[in-house]
Structures are given as structure tokens and as C-alpha cells.
């Protein structure tokens, strides 16, 4: 069992892409970061030295890989990063590459929004499917954390994944759990009664007011 039965999962969203800037749905499209993404990511990188990560996990899409490479530059982690398709953004199907103004008058799009993503978009993935792949990943993480006594783990992923984690562990609405590019959450889990339970969630990077 992990020492003291505690695990901090630091979950961060990738940096800015052109489609983020244009407010287009990206989903599984492999869109790279724009050059200005790195200046915004610098604040996050400066905050990470307070953590000593036992393991690093990352979506296999380019925007997350580039984010991770920048964040870990000049850091020596104990293990190589693991790239996992289960950490990808929700698959938006026919809506990928489009923005709200192009979709807002479509009945199917409005129904998707009103369902909070429970109804899959045309050709895409429901939030139930997203939950299923994340649950499989989390189960493996918790098993490994207990076996190898992990204390801190980094995960670089997408906005939809973070919204789902916040919905589950912070008990908020799926659409309300968004974070900006290069931002995320620190989820603290305690092992109680044979299970991992989330005890707290805080912003990453740490707000400047909290560093004083």
C-alpha cells in the first residue's frame, strides 16, 4: 500500500492550439501547439518543481506530447512517460473542426449540449464512453500506486477528460469543470476502507496569492 495511503494526481490540460484559439472542436484530431503556447505554459512549468513525480502519463496526441516535452525539459523523472489513447479528448465525430456558430442551429447539436454529452454526437463518442475508458485507466493507476507506493503522478490530457474527472470527484456539472490551456487540478486521494477516495482538489498552477 502507498505510504500513508495518499496519492496526488496532477492533471493538466495541453497548451494552446490554433483550433483552441478559433474555438473549434478538436477531439481526436491531431492538432499541434502554436508557438505562443509555450509562454503560457511557462507558469505551469515553474510550478511543477514542488512535485516529485513517480510516474508520468500523457495522451498520445501531438498537442499533449508537445506540452509534456516542454514541461519536463531539464527535469529527470524516474520513469519514461507513458502515452495512452485512453487519455484522449472526447471524440466529437462530425463536429470536429467546427465551432459553435456553425453548429448552433442544428437540432442534433442542441440535443447533444442539453444532454451534457450523454448523447453521442453524430459519428462521435458519448461521455459514458469517455467515463468507461477513464475508469479503466484509473483502476490501473490506483492498483499500481498501491503496489509501487506512488505519492505523486502527472497526467497531461485534454479539457474533456479534466471535466469528467472534476464531475466525478468534485461533484460538479460536466460543462462547469473546464480549465484553461496549460492549467489543471491537483486531485488528492486517500486510501480508506479498501478504496481510493478523493479528499481535495486544488488549482494548478498554484494561484499567486497562495504562494505568499
Residue frames relative to the residue before (quaternion, step in Angstrom):
aa qw qx qy qz dx dy dz
X 1.0000 0.0000 0.0000 0.0000 0.00 0.00 0.00
X 0.5838 -0.5972 0.4191 0.3564 3.58 -1.09 0.75
X 0.5982 -0.5869 0.4094 0.3607 3.53 -1.06 0.82
X 0.8435 0.0650 -0.1024 0.5232 3.55 -0.87 1.05
X 0.4504 -0.7229 0.4351 0.2920 3.60 1.26 0.15
X 0.5606 0.5960 -0.3836 0.4282 3.58 1.04 0.77
X 0.0027 0.7793 -0.6262 0.0212 3.55 -1.08 0.82
X 0.1705 -0.7573 0.6235 0.0935 3.57 -0.92 0.99
X 0.1069 -0.7759 0.6211 0.0282 3.57 -0.71 1.15
X 0.1437 -0.7902 0.5942 0.0437 3.55 -0.51 1.26
X 0.0620 -0.8238 0.5620 -0.0412 3.55 -0.37 1.31
X 0.0257 0.8267 -0.5597 0.0514 3.61 -0.54 1.13
X 0.4307 -0.6839 0.5366 0.2424 3.51 -1.23 0.68
X 0.5895 -0.5918 0.4301 0.3425 3.55 -1.13 0.72
X 0.6103 -0.5710 0.4180 0.3559 3.56 -1.32 0.29
X 0.7517 -0.4421 0.2911 0.3932 3.51 -1.40 0.11
X 0.1090 -0.7568 0.6411 0.0658 3.55 -1.13 0.81
X 0.6689 -0.4738 0.3697 0.4376 3.57 -1.28 0.18
X 0.6765 0.4855 -0.3054 0.4619 3.59 0.98 -0.75
X 0.5582 0.5486 -0.3935 0.4822 3.60 1.15 -0.43
X 0.6718 0.5157 -0.2899 0.4458 3.54 0.86 -1.02
X 0.7270 0.4011 -0.2232 0.5106 3.58 1.05 -0.78
X 0.4001 -0.7485 0.4387 0.2951 3.57 1.38 0.05
X 0.3625 0.7114 -0.5053 0.3272 3.55 0.96 0.96
X 0.5093 -0.6189 0.4973 0.3321 3.56 -1.12 0.65
X 0.2243 -0.8025 0.5430 0.1044 3.58 -0.77 1.04
X 0.0518 -0.8410 0.5357 0.0550 3.57 0.85 -0.95
X 0.8127 -0.2208 0.1973 0.5019 3.55 -0.82 -1.07
X 0.4229 0.6808 -0.4921 0.3399 3.62 1.22 0.11
X 0.3694 -0.7560 0.5050 0.1923 3.57 -0.90 0.96
X 0.0774 0.8278 -0.5406 0.1283 3.56 0.27 1.34
X 0.3542 -0.7587 0.5025 0.2157 3.64 -0.75 0.97
X 0.6128 -0.5259 0.4364 0.3969 3.55 -1.34 0.15
X 0.4016 -0.6497 0.5762 0.2908 3.54 -1.29 0.41
X 0.6737 -0.5291 0.3178 0.4065 3.64 -1.11 0.55
X 0.6822 0.5010 -0.3059 0.4358 3.60 0.95 -0.79
X 0.4595 0.6852 -0.4515 0.3397 3.60 1.23 -0.11
X 0.6726 0.5621 -0.3101 0.3681 3.55 0.96 -0.84
X 0.6088 0.5407 -0.3680 0.4490 3.59 1.07 -0.58
X 0.6564 0.4914 -0.3077 0.4826 3.58 1.04 -0.72
X 0.6631 0.5109 -0.3030 0.4556 3.59 1.05 -0.73
X 0.5233 0.6615 -0.4103 0.3467 3.59 1.19 -0.42
X 0.6235 0.5396 -0.3484 0.4456 3.60 1.02 -0.71
X 0.6477 0.5016 -0.3133 0.4803 3.55 1.02 -0.81
X 0.6501 0.5211 -0.3242 0.4481 3.59 0.90 -0.88
X 0.6589 0.5139 -0.3056 0.4565 3.59 1.03 -0.80
X 0.6619 0.5115 -0.3006 0.4581 3.59 1.20 -0.49
X 0.6284 0.6184 -0.3275 0.3395 3.59 1.11 -0.63
X 0.5521 0.6273 -0.4269 0.3456 3.68 1.01 -0.41
X 0.5796 0.5773 -0.3982 0.4150 3.63 1.13 -0.28
X 0.6782 0.4334 -0.2830 0.5216 3.58 1.30 -0.16
X 0.1610 -0.7346 0.6488 0.1162 3.54 -1.26 0.60
X 0.1884 -0.8501 0.4841 0.0864 3.53 0.09 1.32
X 0.3348 -0.7359 0.5621 0.1745 3.53 -0.97 0.97
X 0.7872 0.0270 0.0023 0.6161 3.57 1.20 -0.51
X 0.1717 -0.7722 0.6072 0.0745 3.55 -1.20 0.67
X 0.0478 -0.7924 0.6079 -0.0190 3.57 -0.82 1.09
X 0.0210 -0.8167 0.5737 -0.0581 3.56 -1.01 0.82
X 0.5315 -0.5700 0.5179 0.3527 3.55 -1.18 0.62
X 0.4797 -0.6950 0.4575 0.2784 3.57 -1.08 0.67
X 0.5272 0.6411 -0.4208 0.3660 3.64 1.21 -0.03
X 0.6749 -0.5667 0.3082 0.3583 3.55 -1.12 0.83
X 0.6643 0.5260 -0.3331 0.4137 3.61 0.84 -0.87
X 0.6632 0.4695 -0.3014 0.4989 3.58 1.13 -0.59
X 0.6178 0.5398 -0.3421 0.4583 3.59 1.00 -0.75
X 0.6713 0.4914 -0.2975 0.4683 3.58 0.93 -0.91
X 0.6230 0.5354 -0.3306 0.4647 3.57 1.04 -0.78
X 0.6755 0.4982 -0.2934 0.4577 3.57 0.86 -0.97
X 0.6365 0.5347 -0.3343 0.4441 3.58 0.91 -0.87
X 0.6690 0.4903 -0.2978 0.4726 3.58 0.97 -0.85
X 0.6778 0.5129 -0.2972 0.4349 3.59 0.89 -0.92
X 0.7607 0.3781 -0.2003 0.4881 3.57 1.00 -0.80
X 0.3474 0.7467 -0.4995 0.2686 3.57 1.25 0.14
X 0.8423 0.1020 -0.1437 0.5094 3.55 -0.88 1.10
X 0.5797 0.5225 -0.4090 0.4728 3.61 1.23 0.29
X 0.2424 -0.7476 0.5989 0.1539 3.54 -1.14 0.63
X 0.1241 -0.8035 0.5811 0.0361 3.55 -0.36 1.28
X 0.5793 -0.6302 0.3910 0.3383 3.62 -1.06 0.67
X 0.7914 0.1668 -0.0950 0.5804 3.59 1.14 -0.48
X 0.5654 -0.5857 0.4521 0.3646 3.57 -1.22 0.40
X 0.5649 -0.5953 0.4396 0.3651 3.61 -1.08 0.63
X 0.2621 -0.7399 0.5985 0.1600 3.54 -1.16 0.65
X 0.2082 -0.7868 0.5748 0.0852 3.56 -0.73 1.13
X 0.0126 -0.8389 0.5346 -0.1015 3.54 -0.58 1.21
X 0.4220 -0.7232 0.4945 0.2331 3.60 -0.71 1.09
X 0.5683 0.6023 -0.3894 0.4033 3.61 1.17 -0.38
X 0.6688 0.4852 -0.2899 0.4830 3.58 1.25 -0.34
X 0.3936 0.7247 -0.4744 0.3080 3.59 1.25 0.30
X 0.6393 -0.4925 0.4400 0.3939 3.50 -1.41 0.27
X 0.6431 -0.4631 0.4302 0.4323 3.54 -1.32 0.23
X 0.4013 -0.6845 0.5524 0.2553 3.59 -1.04 0.79
X 0.2080 -0.8231 0.5220 0.0822 3.58 -0.42 1.25
X 0.4087 -0.7606 0.4445 0.2384 3.58 1.25 0.19
X 0.8568 -0.0607 0.0747 0.5067 3.57 -0.86 -1.04
X 0.6340 0.5520 -0.3357 0.4250 3.61 1.20 -0.34
X 0.5011 0.6624 -0.4371 0.3452 3.61 1.19 -0.24
X 0.7679 0.2969 -0.2639 0.5025 3.54 -0.91 1.00
X 0.6779 0.4570 -0.2789 0.5038 3.56 1.28 -0.18
X 0.2981 -0.7408 0.5731 0.1842 3.56 -1.27 0.41
X 0.7629 -0.4169 0.2508 0.4259 3.55 -1.31 0.27
X 0.6768 0.5126 -0.3141 0.4250 3.60 0.83 -0.93
X 0.6560 0.5037 -0.3084 0.4699 3.59 1.14 -0.55
X 0.7630 0.4019 -0.1743 0.4753 3.58 1.17 -0.57
X 0.5274 0.7232 -0.3781 0.2365 3.57 1.14 -0.69
X 0.7184 0.4465 -0.2595 0.4661 3.60 1.09 -0.57
X 0.5323 0.6245 -0.4090 0.3993 3.59 1.28 0.02
X 0.4775 -0.6851 0.4630 0.2972 3.65 -0.72 0.99
X 0.6516 0.5197 -0.3274 0.4452 3.60 0.96 -0.82
X 0.6448 0.5136 -0.3233 0.4647 3.57 1.04 -0.73
X 0.6536 0.5056 -0.3144 0.4673 3.58 0.92 -0.86
X 0.6417 0.5169 -0.3216 0.4665 3.58 1.03 -0.79
X 0.6278 0.5344 -0.3294 0.4602 3.58 1.04 -0.75
X 0.6578 0.5015 -0.3066 0.4710 3.59 0.89 -0.91
X 0.6922 0.4908 -0.2824 0.4474 3.57 0.85 -0.99
X 0.6629 0.4951 -0.3048 0.4718 3.59 1.15 -0.55
X 0.3820 -0.7300 0.4661 0.3224 3.60 1.35 -0.09
X 0.7159 -0.4826 0.2358 0.4461 3.51 1.08 0.83
X 0.4543 0.6917 -0.4575 0.3254 3.58 1.25 -0.06
X 0.6706 0.3980 -0.2690 0.5653 3.56 1.19 -0.58
X 0.4154 -0.7309 0.4783 0.2537 3.59 -0.61 1.07
X 0.4662 -0.6386 0.5178 0.3268 3.61 -1.05 0.64
X 0.6674 -0.5008 0.3413 0.4328 3.62 -1.12 0.43
X 0.8415 0.0980 -0.1077 0.5203 3.56 -0.70 1.10
X 0.6711 0.5217 -0.2819 0.4449 3.59 1.28 0.09
X 0.6226 -0.5629 0.4449 0.3124 3.49 -1.35 -0.39
X 0.3906 -0.7014 0.5457 0.2400 3.57 -1.03 0.79
X 0.6044 -0.5416 0.4203 0.4059 3.57 -1.24 0.31
X 0.5580 0.5838 -0.3956 0.4374 3.60 1.17 -0.43
X 0.6530 0.4965 -0.3072 0.4824 3.58 1.03 -0.79
X 0.6162 0.5297 -0.3358 0.4764 3.57 1.08 -0.75
X 0.6492 0.5190 -0.3168 0.4570 3.59 0.91 -0.89
X 0.6430 0.5443 -0.3290 0.4266 3.58 0.96 -0.83
X 0.7092 0.4351 -0.2835 0.4768 3.60 0.85 -0.88
X 0.6343 0.5132 -0.3382 0.4689 3.59 1.08 -0.61
X 0.6214 0.5416 -0.3435 0.4500 3.58 1.03 -0.74
X 0.6369 0.5185 -0.3268 0.4676 3.58 1.00 -0.79
X 0.6594 0.5022 -0.3050 0.4690 3.57 0.98 -0.86
X 0.6684 0.5072 -0.3040 0.4511 3.60 0.88 -0.92
X 0.6243 0.5467 -0.3386 0.4436 3.56 0.99 -0.81
X 0.6649 0.4876 -0.2968 0.4818 3.57 0.96 -0.87
X 0.6381 0.5329 -0.3285 0.4483 3.59 0.98 -0.83
X 0.6880 0.4818 -0.2948 0.4556 3.60 0.81 -0.95
X 0.6244 0.5285 -0.3429 0.4617 3.59 1.02 -0.74
X 0.6906 0.4737 -0.2776 0.4707 3.56 0.91 -0.94
X 0.6192 0.5495 -0.3414 0.4451 3.59 1.03 -0.77
X 0.6697 0.4887 -0.2967 0.4739 3.56 1.00 -0.81
X 0.6814 0.5023 -0.2860 0.4491 3.56 0.94 -0.90
X 0.7999 0.3032 -0.1350 0.5000 3.58 0.88 -0.97
X 0.4232 -0.7434 0.4302 0.2884 3.57 1.32 0.17
X 0.1298 0.7941 -0.5723 0.1583 3.55 0.82 1.05
X 0.2162 -0.7626 0.5955 0.1303 3.54 -1.18 0.69
X 0.8082 0.0642 0.0056 0.5854 3.60 1.01 -0.83
X 0.0341 -0.7933 0.6067 -0.0377 3.56 -0.92 1.02
X 0.2467 -0.7579 0.5893 0.1323 3.58 -1.03 0.87
X 0.0328 -0.7727 0.6339 0.0017 3.54 -1.07 0.85
X 0.1171 -0.7718 0.6231 0.0487 3.60 -0.80 1.07
X 0.1224 0.8227 -0.5276 0.1727 3.54 -0.49 1.20
X 0.6318 -0.5489 0.4262 0.3433 3.58 -1.23 -0.55
X 0.7106 -0.4908 0.3136 0.3949 3.52 -1.30 0.38
X 0.6756 0.5070 -0.3021 0.4419 3.58 0.92 -0.86
X 0.6195 0.5314 -0.3356 0.4703 3.57 1.07 -0.71
X 0.6676 0.4879 -0.3023 0.4742 3.57 0.94 -0.88
X 0.6185 0.5333 -0.3513 0.4578 3.61 0.99 -0.74
X 0.6707 0.4945 -0.3063 0.4602 3.58 0.94 -0.84
X 0.6386 0.5110 -0.3301 0.4712 3.60 0.98 -0.76
X 0.6671 0.4879 -0.3036 0.4742 3.58 0.97 -0.81
X 0.6054 0.5448 -0.3571 0.4573 3.58 1.03 -0.75
X 0.7099 0.4704 -0.2653 0.4521 3.55 0.90 -0.93
X 0.8160 0.3185 -0.1446 0.4601 3.56 0.70 -1.06
X 0.7240 0.3716 -0.2449 0.5271 3.59 1.20 -0.39
X 0.3277 -0.7796 0.4703 0.2522 3.57 1.38 -0.11
X 0.4464 0.6297 -0.5079 0.3824 3.56 0.67 1.18
X 0.6613 -0.5011 0.3712 0.4168 3.57 -1.28 0.28
X 0.6197 -0.5817 0.3860 0.3585 3.56 -1.07 0.83
X 0.7215 0.4480 -0.2651 0.4566 3.60 0.84 -0.94
X 0.6491 0.5399 -0.3165 0.4323 3.62 1.19 -0.39
X 0.6470 0.5829 -0.3083 0.3828 3.59 1.20 -0.31
X 0.3510 0.7696 -0.4815 0.2296 3.59 1.17 0.38
X 0.1183 -0.7470 0.6489 0.0834 3.55 -1.29 0.52
X 0.5672 -0.6178 0.4271 0.3378 3.56 -1.20 0.48
X 0.6503 -0.4798 0.3913 0.4402 3.55 -1.30 0.18
X 0.8167 0.2007 -0.1753 0.5118 3.56 -0.94 0.93
X 0.6405 0.4549 -0.3370 0.5188 3.56 1.23 0.48
X 0.0301 0.8198 -0.5713 0.0245 3.56 -1.21 0.23
X 0.4896 -0.6334 0.5157 0.3052 3.51 -1.28 -0.56
X 0.2709 -0.6941 0.6386 0.1925 3.50 -1.31 0.52
X 0.1024 -0.8011 0.5896 0.0101 3.56 -0.44 1.26
X 0.1569 -0.7988 0.5776 0.0604 3.56 -0.65 1.13
X 0.1133 -0.8014 0.5871 0.0176 3.55 -0.75 1.13
X 0.1404 -0.7571 0.6330 0.0804 3.54 -1.11 0.79
X 0.3734 -0.7219 0.5363 0.2275 3.56 -1.01 0.81
X 0.1181 0.7964 -0.5728 0.1544 3.55 -0.45 1.29
X 0.8610 0.0336 -0.0394 0.5060 3.53 -1.05 0.86
X 0.7235 -0.4754 0.2375 0.4407 3.56 0.98 0.92
X 0.7288 0.3589 -0.2241 0.5384 3.59 1.24 0.23
X 0.4478 -0.6540 0.5357 0.2912 3.55 -1.27 0.48
X 0.0404 -0.8020 0.5956 -0.0235 3.57 -0.78 1.07
X 0.4269 -0.7024 0.5091 0.2553 3.57 -0.94 0.92
X 0.1900 -0.8167 0.5398 0.0743 3.57 -0.65 1.13
X 0.8125 -0.0378 0.0362 0.5806 3.60 1.14 -0.49
X 0.1187 -0.7598 0.6346 0.0773 3.53 -1.34 0.40
X 0.0300 0.8045 -0.5909 0.0519 3.56 -0.88 0.93
X 0.6166 -0.5896 0.3923 0.3440 3.54 -1.26 0.53
X 0.0756 -0.7328 0.6743 0.0513 3.51 -1.27 0.69
X 0.4382 -0.2308 -0.8493 0.1828 1.60 -1.57 1.98
X 0.6204 -0.5262 0.4230 0.3992 3.54 -1.26 0.40
X 0.5005 -0.6558 0.4637 0.3231 3.64 -0.80 0.91
X 0.6023 -0.5963 0.3883 0.3618 3.57 -1.03 0.78
X 0.6323 0.5548 -0.3360 0.4237 3.59 1.01 -0.76
X 0.6771 0.4984 -0.2902 0.4570 3.58 1.15 -0.63
X 0.6269 0.5586 -0.3359 0.4267 3.58 1.24 -0.29
X 0.5629 0.6278 -0.3845 0.3757 3.57 1.22 -0.28
